[in-house]
């Protein structure tokens, strides 16, 4: 998928003026993609989440309690 098409989807059918609904649409889209890609998709999501959690834990340890890094 090209970046242009990806942005069209983000700004089109996945967009919503109320942020909670947009987040829900993005979450459901992510689940659909993971389900469609099977074990490889599940592993990729797990790896991404593990990396994010490690970064958040590192920043919390360095800076003390606070907001996670995005």
N, CA, C and O atoms as a GROMACS GRO file, in nm:
protein
  280
    1UNK      N    1   0.085  -0.118   0.000
    1UNK     CA    2   0.000   0.000   0.000
    1UNK      C    3   0.090   0.124   0.000
    1UNK      O    4   0.187   0.132   0.075
    2UNK      N    5   0.056   0.216  -0.084
    2UNK     CA    6   0.134   0.340  -0.089
    2UNK      C    7   0.100   0.429   0.030
    2UNK      O    8  -0.006   0.416   0.091
    3UNK      N    9   0.191   0.519   0.062
    3UNK     CA   10   0.165   0.616   0.169
    3UNK      C   11   0.043   0.701   0.135
    3UNK      O   12  -0.038   0.733   0.222
    4UNK      N   13   0.031   0.735   0.007
    4UNK     CA   14  -0.083   0.817  -0.035
    4UNK      C   15  -0.216   0.746  -0.007
    4UNK      O   16  -0.309   0.806   0.046
    5UNK      N   17  -0.224   0.617  -0.043
    5UNK     CA   18  -0.348   0.543  -0.020
    5UNK      C   19  -0.373   0.526   0.129
    5UNK      O   20  -0.487   0.536   0.175
    6UNK      N   21  -0.268   0.500   0.206
    6UNK     CA   22  -0.282   0.486   0.350
    6UNK      C   23  -0.340   0.613   0.411
    6UNK      O   24  -0.432   0.606   0.493
    7UNK      N   25  -0.288   0.727   0.370
    7UNK     CA   26  -0.339   0.855   0.419
    7UNK      C   27  -0.482   0.881   0.375
    7UNK      O   28  -0.560   0.939   0.450
    8UNK      N   29  -0.517   0.838   0.253
    8UNK     CA   30  -0.656   0.851   0.208
    8UNK      C   31  -0.750   0.773   0.300
    8UNK      O   32  -0.858   0.822   0.334
    9UNK      N   33  -0.710   0.654   0.340
    9UNK     CA   34  -0.793   0.572   0.430
    9UNK      C   35  -0.801   0.636   0.569
    9UNK      O   36  -0.908   0.642   0.629
   10UNK      N   37  -0.686   0.684   0.619
   10UNK     CA   38  -0.686   0.750   0.750
   10UNK      C   39  -0.774   0.874   0.752
   10UNK      O   40  -0.845   0.899   0.850
   11UNK      N   41  -0.771   0.950   0.645
   11UNK     CA   42  -0.847   1.074   0.638
   11UNK      C   43  -0.987   1.055   0.580
   11UNK      O   44  -1.065   1.150   0.576
   12UNK      N   45  -1.019   0.934   0.537
   12UNK     CA   46  -1.149   0.905   0.479
   12UNK      C   47  -1.232   0.817   0.571
   12UNK      O   48  -1.284   0.864   0.672
   13UNK      N   49  -1.246   0.688   0.536
   13UNK     CA   50  -1.335   0.599   0.611
   13UNK      C   51  -1.296   0.575   0.757
   13UNK      O   52  -1.381   0.538   0.839
   14UNK      N   53  -1.169   0.594   0.791
   14UNK     CA   54  -1.128   0.574   0.930
   14UNK      C   55  -1.139   0.701   1.014
   14UNK      O   56  -1.129   0.696   1.137
   15UNK      N   57  -1.159   0.814   0.949
   15UNK     CA   58  -1.166   0.943   1.020
   15UNK      C   59  -1.303   0.961   1.085
   15UNK      O   60  -1.404   0.908   1.038
   16UNK      N   61  -1.304   1.036   1.192
   16UNK     CA   62  -1.429   1.073   1.261
   16UNK      C   63  -1.399   1.201   1.338
   16UNK      O   64  -1.291   1.214   1.394
   17UNK      N   65  -1.492   1.295   1.341
   17UNK     CA   66  -1.465   1.422   1.410
   17UNK      C   67  -1.447   1.407   1.562
   17UNK      O   68  -1.384   1.492   1.625
   18UNK      N   69  -1.501   1.300   1.620
   18UNK     CA   70  -1.485   1.278   1.764
   18UNK      C   71  -1.374   1.176   1.786
   18UNK      O   72  -1.384   1.062   1.741
   19UNK      N   73  -1.269   1.217   1.855
   19UNK     CA   74  -1.149   1.136   1.871
   19UNK      C   75  -1.177   0.995   1.925
   19UNK      O   76  -1.117   0.900   1.875
   20UNK      N   77  -1.264   0.976   2.025
   20UNK     CA   78  -1.287   0.838   2.072
   20UNK      C   79  -1.338   0.745   1.962
   20UNK      O   80  -1.303   0.627   1.959
   21UNK      N   81  -1.421   0.798   1.872
   21UNK     CA   82  -1.472   0.715   1.764
   21UNK      C   83  -1.363   0.686   1.660
   21UNK      O   84  -1.359   0.577   1.603
   22UNK      N   85  -1.276   0.783   1.636
   22UNK     CA   86  -1.166   0.759   1.543
   22UNK      C   87  -1.072   0.653   1.600
   22UNK      O   88  -1.026   0.566   1.526
   23UNK      N   89  -1.044   0.660   1.729
   23UNK     CA   90  -0.957   0.560   1.792
   23UNK      C   91  -1.021   0.421   1.782
   23UNK      O   92  -0.952   0.323   1.757
   24UNK      N   93  -1.153   0.414   1.802
   24UNK     CA   94  -1.223   0.286   1.789
   24UNK      C   95  -1.211   0.233   1.647
   24UNK      O   96  -1.185   0.114   1.628
   25UNK      N   97  -1.230   0.319   1.547
   25UNK     CA   98  -1.218   0.276   1.408
   25UNK      C   99  -1.077   0.227   1.378
   25UNK      O  100  -1.060   0.125   1.311
   26UNK      N  101  -0.977   0.296   1.427
   26UNK     CA  102  -0.838   0.254   1.406
   26UNK      C  103  -0.810   0.121   1.476
   26UNK      O  104  -0.740   0.035   1.420
   27UNK      N  105  -0.863   0.104   1.595
   27UNK     CA  106  -0.843  -0.021   1.668
   27UNK      C  107  -0.907  -0.138   1.596
   27UNK      O  108  -0.847  -0.246   1.586
   28UNK      N  109  -1.028  -0.118   1.544
   28UNK     CA  110  -1.096  -0.225   1.471
   28UNK      C  111  -1.023  -0.256   1.339
   28UNK      O  112  -1.017  -0.372   1.297
   29UNK      N  113  -0.969  -0.153   1.275
   29UNK     CA  114  -0.892  -0.175   1.152
   29UNK      C  115  -0.766  -0.256   1.183
   29UNK      O  116  -0.731  -0.348   1.108
   30UNK      N  117  -0.698  -0.222   1.292
   30UNK     CA  118  -0.578  -0.296   1.332
   30UNK      C  119  -0.613  -0.442   1.359
   30UNK      O  120  -0.540  -0.531   1.316
   31UNK      N  121  -0.721  -0.467   1.429
   31UNK     CA  122  -0.762  -0.605   1.457
   31UNK      C  123  -0.791  -0.681   1.328
   31UNK      O  124  -0.753  -0.797   1.315
   32UNK      N  125  -0.859  -0.616   1.233
   32UNK     CA  126  -0.890  -0.681   1.106
   32UNK      C  127  -0.762  -0.719   1.031
   32UNK      O  128  -0.754  -0.828   0.973
   33UNK      N  129  -0.663  -0.631   1.033
   33UNK     CA  130  -0.537  -0.659   0.965
   33UNK      C  131  -0.463  -0.773   1.036
   33UNK      O  132  -0.412  -0.863   0.970
   34UNK      N  133  -0.457  -0.769   1.168
   34UNK     CA  134  -0.390  -0.875   1.243
   34UNK      C  135  -0.459  -1.008   1.219
   34UNK      O  136  -0.393  -1.109   1.196
   35UNK      N  137  -0.592  -1.010   1.222
   35UNK     CA  138  -0.665  -1.134   1.198
   35UNK      C  139  -0.639  -1.187   1.056
   35UNK      O  140  -0.629  -1.308   1.036
   36UNK      N  141  -0.629  -1.097   0.959
   36UNK     CA  142  -0.609  -1.138   0.820
   36UNK      C  143  -0.468  -1.191   0.795
   36UNK      O  144  -0.448  -1.270   0.703
   37UNK      N  145  -0.372  -1.148   0.875
   37UNK     CA  146  -0.234  -1.190   0.851
   37UNK      C  147  -0.193  -1.310   0.935
   37UNK      O  148  -0.081  -1.360   0.922
   38UNK      N  149  -0.282  -1.356   1.021
   38UNK     CA  150  -0.255  -1.477   1.098
   38UNK      C  151  -0.143  -1.461   1.200
   38UNK      O  152  -0.126  -1.355   1.260
   39UNK      N  153  -0.066  -1.568   1.217
   39UNK     CA  154   0.038  -1.573   1.320
   39UNK      C  155   0.143  -1.464   1.301
   39UNK      O  156   0.192  -1.408   1.399
   40UNK      N  157   0.180  -1.434   1.176
   40UNK     CA  158   0.280  -1.330   1.151
   40UNK      C  159   0.231  -1.194   1.199
   40UNK      O  160   0.308  -1.117   1.255
   41UNK      N  161   0.103  -1.166   1.178
   41UNK     CA  162   0.046  -1.040   1.226
   41UNK      C  163   0.040  -1.033   1.377
   41UNK      O  164   0.069  -0.930   1.437
   42UNK      N  165   0.002  -1.144   1.438
   42UNK     CA  166  -0.002  -1.150   1.584
   42UNK      C  167   0.138  -1.127   1.642
   42UNK      O  168   0.155  -1.052   1.738
   43UNK      N  169   0.236  -1.193   1.583
   43UNK     CA  170   0.374  -1.179   1.631
   43UNK      C  171   0.424  -1.036   1.614
   43UNK      O  172   0.493  -0.982   1.702
   44UNK      N  173   0.389  -0.973   1.501
   44UNK     CA  174   0.432  -0.835   1.477
   44UNK      C  175   0.369  -0.741   1.579
   44UNK      O  176   0.436  -0.652   1.630
   45UNK      N  177   0.241  -0.760   1.609
   45UNK     CA  178   0.174  -0.675   1.708
   45UNK      C  179   0.234  -0.696   1.846
   45UNK      O  180   0.258  -0.599   1.919
   46UNK      N  181   0.258  -0.821   1.883
   46UNK     CA  182   0.320  -0.850   2.013
   46UNK      C  183   0.458  -0.785   2.023
   46UNK      O  184   0.492  -0.727   2.126
   47UNK      N  185   0.538  -0.795   1.917
   47UNK     CA  186   0.672  -0.737   1.918
   47UNK      C  187   0.664  -0.585   1.930
   47UNK      O  188   0.742  -0.524   2.005
   48UNK      N  189   0.572  -0.523   1.858
   48UNK     CA  190   0.557  -0.377   1.865
   48UNK      C  191   0.517  -0.335   2.007
   48UNK      O  192   0.572  -0.240   2.062
   49UNK      N  193   0.422  -0.406   2.064
   49UNK     CA  194   0.376  -0.371   2.199
   49UNK      C  195   0.486  -0.394   2.302
   49UNK      O  196   0.500  -0.314   2.395
   50UNK      N  197   0.564  -0.500   2.286
   50UNK     CA  198   0.675  -0.528   2.378
   50UNK      C  199   0.776  -0.414   2.373
   50UNK      O  200   0.825  -0.368   2.476
   51UNK      N  201   0.808  -0.369   2.249
   51UNK     CA  202   0.904  -0.259   2.233
   51UNK      C  203   0.851  -0.130   2.296
   51UNK      O  204   0.925  -0.060   2.364
   52UNK      N  205   0.723  -0.099   2.273
   52UNK     CA  206   0.663   0.022   2.332
   52UNK      C  207   0.667   0.016   2.484
   52UNK      O  208   0.701   0.113   2.550
   53UNK      N  209   0.632  -0.101   2.539
   53UNK     CA  210   0.631  -0.117   2.684
   53UNK      C  211   0.771  -0.101   2.741
   53UNK      O  212   0.790  -0.040   2.846
   54UNK      N  213   0.870  -0.157   2.672
   54UNK     CA  214   1.009  -0.143   2.717
   54UNK      C  215   1.052   0.003   2.717
   54UNK      O  216   1.116   0.048   2.811
   55UNK      N  217   1.016   0.078   2.611
   55UNK     CA  218   1.049   0.220   2.606
   55UNK      C  219   0.979   0.297   2.718
   55UNK      O  220   1.040   0.382   2.783
   56UNK      N  221   0.852   0.268   2.740
   56UNK     CA  222   0.777   0.335   2.846
   56UNK      C  223   0.839   0.305   2.982
   56UNK      O  224   0.854   0.395   3.065
   57UNK      N  225   0.874   0.179   3.005
   57UNK     CA  226   0.936   0.141   3.132
   57UNK      C  227   1.070   0.211   3.150
   57UNK      O  228   1.102   0.258   3.260
   58UNK      N  229   1.148   0.219   3.044
   58UNK     CA  230   1.278   0.286   3.050
   58UNK      C  231   1.261   0.433   3.085
   58UNK      O  232   1.333   0.486   3.170
   59UNK      N  233   1.168   0.500   3.020
   59UNK     CA  234   1.147   0.642   3.045
   59UNK      C  235   1.092   0.666   3.186
   59UNK      O  236   1.126   0.766   3.249
   60UNK      N  237   1.008   0.576   3.234
   60UNK     CA  238   0.957   0.589   3.371
   60UNK      C  239   1.070   0.574   3.471
   60UNK      O  240   1.077   0.649   3.569
   61UNK      N  241   1.159   0.477   3.447
   61UNK     CA  242   1.271   0.455   3.538
   61UNK      C  243   1.364   0.576   3.539
   61UNK      O  244   1.416   0.614   3.644
   62UNK      N  245   1.386   0.636   3.421
   62UNK     CA  246   1.480   0.748   3.409
   62UNK      C  247   1.420   0.877   3.463
   62UNK      O  248   1.491   0.955   3.527
   63UNK      N  249   1.294   0.900   3.439
   63UNK     CA  250   1.230   1.026   3.473
   63UNK      C  251   1.136   1.019   3.593
   63UNK      O  252   1.087   1.122   3.638
   64UNK      N  253   1.113   0.903   3.642
   64UNK     CA  254   1.013   0.886   3.747
   64UNK      C  255   0.876   0.872   3.684
   64UNK      O  256   0.864   0.872   3.561
   65UNK      N  257   0.772   0.860   3.763
   65UNK     CA  258   0.638   0.843   3.709
   65UNK      C  259   0.601   0.959   3.617
   65UNK      O  260   0.637   1.074   3.642
   66UNK      N  261   0.531   0.926   3.514
   66UNK     CA  262   0.489   1.029   3.421
   66UNK      C  263   0.416   0.969   3.303
   66UNK      O  264   0.386   0.849   3.301
   67UNK      N  265   0.388   1.052   3.205
   67UNK     CA  266   0.318   1.007   3.087
   67UNK      C  267   0.410   0.921   3.000
   67UNK      O  268   0.530   0.948   2.994
   68UNK      N  269   0.356   0.819   2.934
   68UNK     CA  270   0.438   0.740   2.843
   68UNK      C  271   0.481   0.824   2.723
   68UNK      O  272   0.418   0.924   2.690
   69UNK      N  273   0.588   0.781   2.659
   69UNK     CA  274   0.638   0.848   2.540
   69UNK      C  275   0.566   0.792   2.419
   69UNK      O  276   0.554   0.670   2.406
   70UNK      N  277   0.519   0.879   2.329
   70UNK     CA  278   0.444   0.832   2.212
   70UNK      C  279   0.526   0.842   2.087
   70UNK      O  280   0.478   0.807   1.979
   0.00000   0.00000   0.00000
